[in-house]
């Protein structure tokens, strides 16, 4: 990302120390890079189209209706509906170390076009085939797929290339799908109003949660619960949630293992792995590091330290 920002600095003009804005345009989208070089508070931003805002350097404190104020760091993003206000504090911005953030705006008709295709592919019986991006805000943390896409988009926006608009179009379509999958995953898994209890995917999610430590859980077992063939179930699950059934099971087991470590520091790591539904400690260690970007031992040490 540093090389991308270097490319940007060669083109941008600095006209203000707070939220200096540089815009790069394409057929269906625009990329805004904001830079703040001084401490500031209560800076308001709204856009007349849906945006995804992603931190590049530094730290912000975000105030968004529906959320408690939260620290916003590099690697994190927020998805904001049209005309939704963000109020921002810049506690650490300096001239030498500016706080930098990008806001990618996408034309509503492009979003609608991709959403329609997505809904046709992932409709869960008749209960829900109306996923959209433009109603509620969401805060994304460590979403690797989204972060990689944003980096590729930034590179393409800030470099002149004969195929620029074609490449951006494809990447923007993929980004919309990733965001829709993230939203679908959150709503189905949390399902506060039990909308999906009687759907096939919803039934499987409920079964996984209730049988998390069952070591015999497999795609075949889950497919039978959904009354689908294994191949069709795997495809439907991944298309809808953006994650394979096994990766989802492992992510829930890792979440459970973290809970165990927080509850008691006396458990050996092999005990935690077994209690979390893993057959062996080495596989548990690999999955933990893959999902948490640290080893179980490092996570446990951070708990003990705090």
Phi and psi in degrees as GROMACS dihedral restraints (atoms count N, CA, C in turn):
[ dihedral_restraints ]
;  ai    aj    ak    al  type     phi  dphi    fc
    3     4     5     6     1   -59.5    20    10
    4     5     6     7     1   -41.0    20    10
    6     7     8     9     1   -66.6    20    10
    7     8     9    10     1   -33.9    20    10
    9    10    11    12     1   -65.8    20    10
   10    11    12    13     1   -42.7    20    10
   12    13    14    15     1   -66.8    20    10
   13    14    15    16     1   -33.5    20    10
   15    16    17    18     1   -62.5    20    10
   16    17    18    19     1   -43.9    20    10
   18    19    20    21     1   -59.9    20    10
   19    20    21    22     1   -42.9    20    10
   21    22    23    24     1   -63.8    20    10
   22    23    24    25     1   -43.3    20    10
   24    25    26    27     1   -61.9    20    10
   25    26    27    28     1   -27.5    20    10
   27    28    29    30     1   -68.8    20    10
   28    29    30    31     1   -20.5    20    10
   30    31    32    33     1  -108.9    20    10
   31    32    33    34     1   -27.3    20    10
   33    34    35    36     1   -77.7    20    10
   34    35    36    37     1   154.2    20    10
   36    37    38    39     1  -110.2    20    10
   37    38    39    40     1   133.8    20    10
   39    40    41    42     1   -95.5    20    10
   40    41    42    43     1   110.5    20    10
   42    43    44    45     1  -114.0    20    10
   43    44    45    46     1   -15.4    20    10
   45    46    47    48     1  -149.6    20    10
   46    47    48    49     1   153.6    20    10
   48    49    50    51     1   -85.5    20    10
   49    50    51    52     1   -14.2    20    10
   51    52    53    54     1  -117.1    20    10
   52    53    54    55     1   119.3    20    10
   54    55    56    57     1    51.0    20    10
   55    56    57    58     1    48.9    20    10
   57    58    59    60     1   -60.8    20    10
   58    59    60    61     1   127.1    20    10
   60    61    62    63     1  -114.4    20    10
   61    62    63    64     1   129.0    20    10
   63    64    65    66     1  -121.0    20    10
   64    65    66    67     1   131.6    20    10
   66    67    68    69     1  -116.0    20    10
   67    68    69    70     1   133.8    20    10
   69    70    71    72     1  -117.8    20    10
   70    71    72    73     1   129.0    20    10
   72    73    74    75     1  -109.7    20    10
   73    74    75    76     1   152.5    20    10
   75    76    77    78     1  -142.7    20    10
   76    77    78    79     1  -178.9    20    10
   78    79    80    81     1   -57.9    20    10
   79    80    81    82     1   -46.9    20    10
   81    82    83    84     1  -116.8    20    10
   82    83    84    85     1     9.4    20    10
   84    85    86    87     1  -158.3    20    10
   85    86    87    88     1   164.2    20    10
   87    88    89    90     1  -138.7    20    10
   88    89    90    91     1   143.6    20    10
   90    91    92    93     1  -109.1    20    10
   91    92    93    94     1   122.0    20    10
   93    94    95    96     1  -109.2    20    10
   94    95    96    97     1   126.4    20    10
   96    97    98    99     1  -109.2    20    10
   97    98    99   100     1   122.0    20    10
   99   100   101   102     1  -106.7    20    10
  100   101   102   103     1   136.8    20    10
  102   103   104   105     1  -130.7    20    10
  103   104   105   106     1   131.3    20    10
  105   106   107   108     1  -122.1    20    10
  106   107   108   109     1   126.6    20    10
  108   109   110   111     1  -110.3    20    10
  109   110   111   112     1    11.6    20    10
  111   112   113   114     1  -152.9    20    10
  112   113   114   115     1   154.2    20    10
  114   115   116   117     1   -55.9    20    10
  115   116   117   118     1   136.4    20    10
  117   118   119   120     1  -155.4    20    10
  118   119   120   121     1   156.0    20    10
  120   121   122   123     1  -137.1    20    10
  121   122   123   124     1   155.0    20    10
  123   124   125   126     1    55.4    20    10
  124   125   126   127     1    42.9    20    10
  126   127   128   129     1   -88.1    20    10
  127   128   129   130     1   122.9    20    10
  129   130   131   132     1   -99.1    20    10
  130   131   132   133     1   136.6    20    10
  132   133   134   135     1  -135.0    20    10
  133   134   135   136     1   135.0    20    10
  135   136   137   138     1  -139.3    20    10
  136   137   138   139     1   155.1    20    10
  138   139   140   141     1  -129.5    20    10
  139   140   141   142     1   147.0    20    10
  141   142   143   144     1   -92.9    20    10
  142   143   144   145     1    28.7    20    10
  144   145   146   147     1  -154.9    20    10
  145   146   147   148     1   159.1    20    10
  147   148   149   150     1   -63.8    20    10
  148   149   150   151     1   141.8    20    10
  150   151   152   153     1  -135.3    20    10
  151   152   153   154     1   157.3    20    10
  153   154   155   156     1  -115.6    20    10
  154   155   156   157     1   121.3    20    10
  156   157   158   159     1  -104.5    20    10
  157   158   159   160     1   134.2    20    10
  159   160   161   162     1  -134.9    20    10
  160   161   162   163     1   133.4    20    10
  162   163   164   165     1   -76.3    20    10
  163   164   165   166     1   140.5    20    10
  165   166   167   168     1  -109.4    20    10
  166   167   168   169     1   -52.2    20    10
  168   169   170   171     1  -142.9    20    10
  169   170   171   172     1   155.5    20    10
  171   172   173   174     1    83.4    20    10
  172   173   174   175     1  -151.7    20    10
  174   175   176   177     1  -150.9    20    10
  175   176   177   178     1   139.7    20    10
  177   178   179   180     1  -123.2    20    10
  178   179   180   181     1   159.9    20    10
  180   181   182   183     1  -112.8    20    10
  181   182   183   184     1   120.7    20    10
  183   184   185   186     1  -101.3    20    10
  184   185   186   187     1   136.4    20    10
  186   187   188   189     1  -120.1    20    10
  187   188   189   190     1   106.4    20    10
  189   190   191   192     1  -128.7    20    10
  190   191   192   193     1   132.8    20    10
  192   193   194   195     1   -55.7    20    10
  193   194   195   196     1   129.6    20    10
  195   196   197   198     1   100.3    20    10
  196   197   198   199     1   -10.2    20    10
  198   199   200   201     1  -124.2    20    10
  199   200   201   202     1   149.6    20    10
  201   202   203   204     1   -68.3    20    10
  202   203   204   205     1   149.1    20    10
  204   205   206   207     1   -52.6    20    10
  205   206   207   208     1   136.5    20    10
  207   208   209   210     1  -138.0    20    10
  208   209   210   211     1   149.8    20    10
  210   211   212   213     1   -72.1    20    10
  211   212   213   214     1   139.1    20    10
  213   214   215   216     1  -121.7    20    10
  214   215   216   217     1   115.0    20    10
  216   217   218   219     1  -118.3    20    10
  217   218   219   220     1   163.8    20    10
  219   220   221   222     1   -54.3    20    10
  220   221   222   223     1   142.1    20    10
  222   223   224   225     1    92.9    20    10
  223   224   225   226     1    -6.4    20    10
  225   226   227   228     1  -111.2    20    10
  226   227   228   229     1   153.3    20    10
  228   229   230   231     1  -138.3    20    10
  229   230   231   232     1   158.1    20    10
  231   232   233   234     1  -127.8    20    10
  232   233   234   235     1   142.1    20    10
  234   235   236   237     1  -103.4    20    10
  235   236   237   238     1   124.6    20    10
  237   238   239   240     1  -120.2    20    10
  238   239   240   241     1   130.5    20    10
  240   241   242   243     1   -68.5    20    10
  241   242   243   244     1   170.6    20    10
  243   244   245   246     1   -57.9    20    10
  244   245   246   247     1   135.5    20    10
  246   247   248   249     1    58.7    20    10
  247   248   249   250     1    25.3    20    10
  249   250   251   252     1   -91.7    20    10
  250   251   252   253     1   128.5    20    10
  252   253   254   255     1   -81.8    20    10
  253   254   255   256     1   136.2    20    10
  255   256   257   258     1  -111.6    20    10
  256   257   258   259     1   129.7    20    10
  258   259   260   261     1  -110.9    20    10
  259   260   261   262     1   127.2    20    10
  261   262   263   264     1  -125.9    20    10
  262   263   264   265     1   136.5    20    10
  264   265   266   267     1  -108.4    20    10
  265   266   267   268     1   145.8    20    10
  267   268   269   270     1  -121.0    20    10
  268   269   270   271     1    85.6    20    10
  270   271   272   273     1   -77.1    20    10
  271   272   273   274     1   -21.5    20    10
  273   274   275   276     1  -123.0    20    10
  274   275   276   277     1     6.9    20    10
  276   277   278   279     1   -70.8    20    10
  277   278   279   280     1   132.1    20    10
  279   280   281   282     1  -136.8    20    10
  280   281   282   283     1   169.0    20    10
  282   283   284   285     1   -63.1    20    10
  283   284   285   286     1   -38.1    20    10
  285   286   287   288     1   -74.8    20    10
  286   287   288   289     1   -34.4    20    10
  288   289   290   291     1  -128.4    20    10
  289   290   291   292     1    78.8    20    10
  291   292   293   294     1   -69.1    20    10
  292   293   294   295     1   153.8    20    10
  294   295   296   297     1   -89.0    20    10
  295   296   297   298     1   126.3    20    10
  297   298   299   300     1  -124.9    20    10
  298   299   300   301     1   137.8    20    10
  300   301   302   303     1  -145.1    20    10
  301   302   303   304     1   149.7    20    10
  303   304   305   306     1  -115.4    20    10
  304   305   306   307     1   151.6    20    10
  306   307   308   309     1  -129.7    20    10
  307   308   309   310     1   115.1    20    10
  309   310   311   312     1   -98.6    20    10
  310   311   312   313     1   116.0    20    10
  312   313   314   315     1  -101.0    20    10
  313   314   315   316     1   138.4    20    10
  315   316   317   318     1  -125.9    20    10
  316   317   318   319     1   133.4    20    10
  318   319   320   321     1   -57.3    20    10
  319   320   321   322     1   138.3    20    10
  321   322   323   324     1   -59.8    20    10
  322   323   324   325     1   -37.3    20    10
  324   325   326   327     1   -67.8    20    10
  325   326   327   328     1   -30.9    20    10
  327   328   329   330     1   -67.8    20    10
  328   329   330   331     1   -42.7    20    10
  330   331   332   333     1   -60.4    20    10
  331   332   333   334     1   -46.9    20    10
  333   334   335   336     1   -59.2    20    10
  334   335   336   337     1   -39.2    20    10
  336   337   338   339     1   -62.9    20    10
  337   338   339   340     1   -45.8    20    10
  339   340   341   342     1   -71.8    20    10
  340   341   342   343     1   -38.8    20    10
  342   343   344   345     1   -59.8    20    10
  343   344   345   346     1   -42.3    20    10
  345   346   347   348     1   -61.4    20    10
  346   347   348   349     1   -43.7    20    10
  348   349   350   351     1   -63.5    20    10
  349   350   351   352     1   -44.1    20    10
  351   352   353   354     1   -59.9    20    10
  352   353   354   355     1   -46.6    20    10
  354   355   356   357     1   -64.3    20    10
  355   356   357   358     1   -32.7    20    10
  357   358   359   360     1   -66.2    20    10
  358   359   360   361     1   -31.8    20    10
  360   361   362   363     1   -86.5    20    10
  361   362   363   364     1   -25.4    20    10
  363   364   365   366     1  -120.7    20    10
  364   365   366   367     1    11.9    20    10
  366   367   368   369     1   -52.4    20    10
  367   368   369   370     1   128.2    20    10
  369   370   371   372     1   -97.3    20    10
  370   371   372   373     1    95.1    20    10
  372   373   374   375     1    47.2    20    10
  373   374   375   376     1  -129.5    20    10
  375   376   377   378     1  -108.8    20    10
  376   377   378   379     1     1.3    20    10
  378   379   380   381     1   -73.3    20    10
  379   380   381   382     1   -35.7    20    10
  381   382   383   384     1  -152.4    20    10
  382   383   384   385     1   112.1    20    10
  384   385   386   387     1  -137.0    20    10
  385   386   387   388     1    36.4    20    10
  387   388   389   390     1  -131.5    20    10
  388   389   390   391     1    45.7    20    10
  390   391   392   393     1   -64.5    20    10
  391   392   393   394     1   143.1    20    10
  393   394   395   396     1  -148.4    20    10
  394   395   396   397     1   173.2    20    10
  396   397   398   399     1  -109.3    20    10
  397   398   399   400     1   -11.4    20    10
  399   400   401   402     1  -107.5    20    10
  400   401   402   403     1    35.4    20    10
  402   403   404   405     1  -119.3    20    10
  403   404   405   406     1   -45.8    20    10
  405   406   407   408     1  -125.8    20    10
  406   407   408   409     1   156.4    20    10
  408   409   410   411     1   -83.6    20    10
  409   410   411   412     1   157.1    20    10
  411   412   413   414     1  -145.6    20    10
  412   413   414   415     1   150.5    20    10
  414   415   416   417     1  -114.9    20    10
  415   416   417   418     1   117.9    20    10
  417   418   419   420     1  -105.6    20    10
  418   419   420   421     1   128.5    20    10
  420   421   422   423     1  -122.7    20    10
  421   422   423   424     1   129.1    20    10
  423   424   425   426     1    53.8    20    10
  424   425   426   427     1    39.6    20    10
  426   427   428   429     1   -88.8    20    10
  427   428   429   430     1    94.0    20    10
  429   430   431   432     1   -59.5    20    10
  430   431   432   433     1   -43.7    20    10
  432   433   434   435     1   -61.2    20    10
  433   434   435   436     1   -44.4    20    10
  435   436   437   438     1   -65.9    20    10
  436   437   438   439     1   -43.0    20    10
  438   439   440   441     1   -61.3    20    10
  439   440   441   442     1   -43.1    20    10
  441   442   443   444     1   -62.6    20    10
  442   443   444   445     1   -41.4    20    10
  444   445   446   447     1   -64.9    20    10
  445   446   447   448     1   -42.2    20    10
  447   448   449   450     1   -62.8    20    10
  448   449   450   451     1   -39.0    20    10
  450   451   452   453     1   -64.0    20    10
  451   452   453   454     1   -43.6    20    10
  453   454   455   456     1   -65.2    20    10
  454   455   456   457     1   -41.1    20    10
  456   457   458   459     1   -62.4    20    10
  457   458   459   460     1   -43.9    20    10
  459   460   461   462     1   -61.8    20    10
  460   461   462   463     1   -43.1    20    10
  462   463   464   465     1   -59.9    20    10
  463   464   465   466     1   -45.0    20    10
  465   466   467   468     1   -70.5    20    10
  466   467   468   469     1   -40.1    20    10
  468   469   470   471     1   -60.2    20    10
  469   470   471   472     1   -41.6    20    10
  471   472   473   474     1   -90.6    20    10
  472   473   474   475     1     2.3    20    10
  474   475   476   477     1  -121.9    20    10
  475   476   477   478     1   137.1    20    10
  477   478   479   480     1   -78.8    20    10
  478   479   480   481     1   125.8    20    10
  480   481   482   483     1  -146.0    20    10
  481   482   483   484     1   138.4    20    10
  483   484   485   486     1   -58.9    20    10
  484   485   486   487     1   -32.4    20    10
  486   487   488   489     1   -98.7    20    10
  487   488   489   490     1    19.2    20    10
  489   490   491   492     1   -52.8    20    10
  490   491   492   493     1   -53.3    20    10
  492   493   494   495     1   -65.8    20    10
  493   494   495   496     1   -36.1    20    10
  495   496   497   498     1   -65.6    20    10
  496   497   498   499     1   -46.3    20    10
  498   499   500   501     1   -63.2    20    10
  499   500   501   502     1   -43.6    20    10
  501   502   503   504     1   -63.5    20    10
  502   503   504   505     1   -39.5    20    10
  504   505   506   507     1   -58.9    20    10
  505   506   507   508     1   -46.0    20    10
  507   508   509   510     1   -65.0    20    10
  508   509   510   511     1   -43.0    20    10
  510   511   512   513     1   -68.1    20    10
  511   512   513   514     1   -36.9    20    10
  513   514   515   516     1   -66.6    20    10
  514   515   516   517     1   -40.3    20    10
  516   517   518   519     1   -59.5    20    10
  517   518   519   520     1   -44.3    20    10
  519   520   521   522     1   -64.7    20    10
  520   521   522   523     1   -40.6    20    10
  522   523   524   525     1   -62.1    20    10
  523   524   525   526     1   -43.7    20    10
  525   526   527   528     1   -59.7    20    10
  526   527   528   529     1   -43.7    20    10
  528   529   530   531     1   -62.8    20    10
  529   530   531   532     1   -43.7    20    10
  531   532   533   534     1   -60.0    20    10
  532   533   534   535     1   -42.1    20    10
  534   535   536   537     1   -68.2    20    10
  535   536   537   538     1   -38.4    20    10
  537   538   539   540     1   -64.4    20    10
  538   539   540   541     1   -41.1    20    10
  540   541   542   543     1   -63.4    20    10
  541   542   543   544     1   -40.2    20    10
  543   544   545   546     1   -62.1    20    10
  544   545   546   547     1   -42.1    20    10
  546   547   548   549     1   -68.1    20    10
  547   548   549   550     1   -44.2    20    10
  549   550   551   552     1   -60.7    20    10
  550   551   552   553     1   -43.8    20    10
  552   553   554   555     1   -59.6    20    10
  553   554   555   556     1   -46.8    20    10
  555   556   557   558     1   -62.3    20    10
  556   557   558   559     1   -45.5    20    10
  558   559   560   561     1   -68.5    20    10
  559   560   561   562     1   -41.2    20    10
  561   562   563   564     1   -70.5    20    10
  562   563   564   565     1   -42.3    20    10
  564   565   566   567     1   -71.1    20    10
  565   566   567   568     1   -42.6    20    10
  567   568   569   570     1   -81.6    20    10
  568   569   570   571     1   -43.5    20    10
  570   571   572   573     1    38.5    20    10
  571   572   573   574     1    60.2    20    10
  573   574   575   576     1   -62.1    20    10
  574   575   576   577     1   -26.8    20    10
  576   577   578   579     1  -102.1    20    10
  577   578   579   580     1    10.3    20    10
  579   580   581   582     1    56.4    20    10
  580   581   582   583     1    35.0    20    10
  582   583   584   585     1   -65.9    20    10
  583   584   585   586     1   -32.1    20    10
  585   586   587   588     1  -104.0    20    10
  586   587   588   589     1     6.5    20    10
  588   589   590   591     1   -53.9    20    10
  589   590   591   592     1   -39.5    20    10
  591   592   593   594     1   -95.7    20    10
  592   593   594   595     1     5.6    20    10
  594   595   596   597     1   -88.3    20    10
  595   596   597   598     1   163.4    20    10
  597   598   599   600     1   -64.8    20    10
  598   599   600   601     1   -48.8    20    10
  600   601   602   603     1   -66.5    20    10
  601   602   603   604     1   -41.2    20    10
  603   604   605   606     1   -60.7    20    10
  604   605   606   607     1   -40.3    20    10
  606   607   608   609     1   -62.6    20    10
  607   608   609   610     1   -41.1    20    10
  609   610   611   612     1   -66.4    20    10
  610   611   612   613     1   -43.8    20    10
  612   613   614   615     1   -58.7    20    10
  613   614   615   616     1   -43.9    20    10
  615   616   617   618     1   -62.5    20    10
  616   617   618   619     1   -42.4    20    10
  618   619   620   621     1   -63.3    20    10
  619   620   621   622     1   -43.0    20    10
  621   622   623   624     1   -61.4    20    10
  622   623   624   625     1   -46.8    20    10
  624   625   626   627     1   -60.8    20    10
  625   626   627   628     1   -37.5    20    10
  627   628   629   630     1   -82.0    20    10
  628   629   630   631     1   -14.9    20    10
  630   631   632   633     1  -128.2    20    10
  631   632   633   634     1    34.9    20    10
  633   634   635   636     1   -59.0    20    10
  634   635   636   637     1   -37.3    20    10
  636   637   638   639     1   -90.5    20    10
  637   638   639   640     1     7.0    20    10
  639   640   641   642     1   -73.0    20    10
  640   641   642   643     1   116.0    20    10
  642   643   644   645     1   -79.7    20    10
  643   644   645   646     1    -6.3    20    10
  645   646   647   648     1   -97.8    20    10
  646   647   648   649     1     9.4    20    10
  648   649   650   651     1   -69.9    20    10
  649   650   651   652     1   129.0    20    10
  651   652   653   654     1  -142.3    20    10
  652   653   654   655     1   170.4    20    10
  654   655   656   657     1   -61.0    20    10
  655   656   657   658     1   -38.1    20    10
  657   658   659   660     1   -62.1    20    10
  658   659   660   661     1   -43.8    20    10
  660   661   662   663     1   -62.8    20    10
  661   662   663   664     1   -44.8    20    10
  663   664   665   666     1   -67.4    20    10
  664   665   666   667     1   -38.5    20    10
  666   667   668   669     1   -62.3    20    10
  667   668   669   670     1   -38.3    20    10
  669   670   671   672     1   -64.3    20    10
  670   671   672   673     1   -38.7    20    10
  672   673   674   675     1   -62.0    20    10
  673   674   675   676     1   -33.2    20    10
  675   676   677   678     1   -90.6    20    10
  676   677   678   679     1    -1.1    20    10
  678   679   680   681     1    55.0    20    10
  679   680   681   682     1    46.5    20    10
  681   682   683   684     1  -132.1    20    10
  682   683   684   685     1   162.5    20    10
  684   685   686   687     1   -70.0    20    10
  685   686   687   688     1   156.6    20    10
  687   688   689   690     1   -59.6    20    10
  688   689   690   691     1   -42.3    20    10
  690   691   692   693     1   -68.3    20    10
  691   692   693   694     1   -41.9    20    10
  693   694   695   696     1   -67.7    20    10
  694   695   696   697     1   -40.3    20    10
  696   697   698   699     1   -62.7    20    10
  697   698   699   700     1   -46.5    20    10
  699   700   701   702     1   -58.1    20    10
  700   701   702   703     1   -44.8    20    10
  702   703   704   705     1   -65.7    20    10
  703   704   705   706     1   -45.1    20    10
  705   706   707   708     1   -64.9    20    10
  706   707   708   709     1   -42.3    20    10
  708   709   710   711     1   -61.8    20    10
  709   710   711   712     1   -49.2    20    10
  711   712   713   714     1   -69.0    20    10
  712   713   714   715     1   -39.7    20    10
  714   715   716   717     1   -61.7    20    10
  715   716   717   718     1   -37.8    20    10
  717   718   719   720     1   -79.3    20    10
  718   719   720   721     1   -45.2    20    10
  720   721   722   723     1  -101.8    20    10
  721   722   723   724     1   -11.2    20    10
  723   724   725   726     1    75.1    20    10
  724   725   726   727     1    16.2    20    10
  726   727   728   729     1  -149.1    20    10
  727   728   729   730     1   144.9    20    10
  729   730   731   732     1   -73.6    20    10
  730   731   732   733     1   158.2    20    10
  732   733   734   735     1   -56.2    20    10
  733   734   735   736     1   -42.9    20    10
  735   736   737   738     1   -67.7    20    10
  736   737   738   739     1   -41.0    20    10
  738   739   740   741     1   -64.1    20    10
  739   740   741   742     1   -36.4    20    10
  741   742   743   744     1   -65.7    20    10
  742   743   744   745     1   -45.3    20    10
  744   745   746   747     1   -57.9    20    10
  745   746   747   748     1   -47.2    20    10
  747   748   749   750     1   -62.5    20    10
  748   749   750   751     1   -38.3    20    10
  750   751   752   753     1   -65.5    20    10
  751   752   753   754     1   -36.4    20    10
  753   754   755   756     1   -70.6    20    10
  754   755   756   757     1   -36.6    20    10
  756   757   758   759     1   -66.1    20    10
  757   758   759   760     1   -40.2    20    10
  759   760   761   762     1   -63.8    20    10
  760   761   762   763     1   -41.6    20    10
  762   763   764   765     1   -58.7    20    10
  763   764   765   766     1   -42.1    20    10
  765   766   767   768     1   -66.8    20    10
  766   767   768   769     1   -39.6    20    10
  768   769   770   771     1   -63.8    20    10
  769   770   771   772     1   -37.5    20    10
  771   772   773   774     1   -64.2    20    10
  772   773   774   775     1   -38.4    20    10
  774   775   776   777     1   -62.6    20    10
  775   776   777   778     1   -42.2    20    10
  777   778   779   780     1   -62.5    20    10
  778   779   780   781     1   -42.5    20    10
  780   781   782   783     1   -64.7    20    10
  781   782   783   784     1   -35.6    20    10
  783   784   785   786     1   -70.8    20    10
  784   785   786   787     1   -34.2    20    10
  786   787   788   789     1   -72.6    20    10
  787   788   789   790     1   -37.1    20    10
  789   790   791   792     1  -149.1    20    10
  790   791   792   793     1   130.3    20    10
  792   793   794   795     1   -93.2    20    10
  793   794   795   796     1     5.5    20    10
  795   796   797   798     1   -85.6    20    10
  796   797   798   799     1   -22.2    20    10
  798   799   800   801     1   -65.3    20    10
  799   800   801   802     1   137.4    20    10
  801   802   803   804     1   -73.2    20    10
  802   803   804   805     1   157.4    20    10
  804   805   806   807     1   -62.7    20    10
  805   806   807   808     1   -34.3    20    10
  807   808   809   810     1   -64.9    20    10
  808   809   810   811     1   -35.8    20    10
  810   811   812   813     1   -67.1    20    10
  811   812   813   814     1   -43.3    20    10
  813   814   815   816     1   -62.2    20    10
  814   815   816   817     1   -43.4    20    10
  816   817   818   819     1   -59.2    20    10
  817   818   819   820     1   -47.1    20    10
  819   820   821   822     1   -65.5    20    10
  820   821   822   823     1   -46.0    20    10
  822   823   824   825     1   -64.3    20    10
  823   824   825   826     1   -24.5    20    10
  825   826   827   828     1   -88.8    20    10
  826   827   828   829     1     0.1    20    10
  828   829   830   831     1    96.9    20    10
  829   830   831   832     1    11.0    20    10
  831   832   833   834     1   -93.6    20    10
  832   833   834   835     1   142.1    20    10
  834   835   836   837     1   -78.4    20    10
  835   836   837   838     1   -27.5    20    10
  837   838   839   840     1  -146.4    20    10
  838   839   840   841     1   154.3    20    10
  840   841   842   843     1   -69.8    20    10
  841   842   843   844     1   -35.3    20    10
  843   844   845   846     1   -65.9    20    10
  844   845   846   847     1   -39.7    20    10
  846   847   848   849     1   -66.5    20    10
  847   848   849   850     1   -40.9    20    10
  849   850   851   852     1   -58.6    20    10
  850   851   852   853     1   -46.7    20    10
  852   853   854   855     1   -59.5    20    10
  853   854   855   856     1   -43.5    20    10
  855   856   857   858     1   -64.1    20    10
  856   857   858   859     1   -45.9    20    10
  858   859   860   861     1   -66.6    20    10
  859   860   861   862     1   -38.9    20    10
  861   862   863   864     1   -61.9    20    10
  862   863   864   865     1   -48.4    20    10
  864   865   866   867     1   -65.1    20    10
  865   866   867   868     1   -37.6    20    10
  867   868   869   870     1   -61.2    20    10
  868   869   870   871     1   -40.4    20    10
  870   871   872   873     1   -92.4    20    10
  871   872   873   874     1   -30.7    20    10
  873   874   875   876     1  -107.1    20    10
  874   875   876   877     1    -4.9    20    10
  876   877   878   879     1    60.5    20    10
  877   878   879   880     1    25.4    20    10
  879   880   881   882     1  -157.2    20    10
  880   881   882   883     1   161.7    20    10
  882   883   884   885     1   -80.2    20    10
  883   884   885   886     1   160.7    20    10
  885   886   887   888     1   -57.8    20    10
  886   887   888   889     1   -36.9    20    10
  888   889   890   891     1   -63.2    20    10
  889   890   891   892     1   -40.8    20    10
  891   892   893   894     1   -66.1    20    10
  892   893   894   895     1   -39.4    20    10
  894   895   896   897     1   -64.6    20    10
  895   896   897   898     1   -44.2    20    10
  897   898   899   900     1   -62.1    20    10
  898   899   900   901     1   -40.9    20    10
  900   901   902   903     1   -64.1    20    10
  901   902   903   904     1   -36.7    20    10
  903   904   905   906     1   -66.4    20    10
  904   905   906   907     1   -33.2    20    10
  906   907   908   909     1   -67.6    20    10
  907   908   909   910     1   -47.3    20    10
  909   910   911   912     1   -59.8    20    10
  910   911   912   913     1   -39.2    20    10
  912   913   914   915     1   -66.0    20    10
  913   914   915   916     1   -42.3    20    10
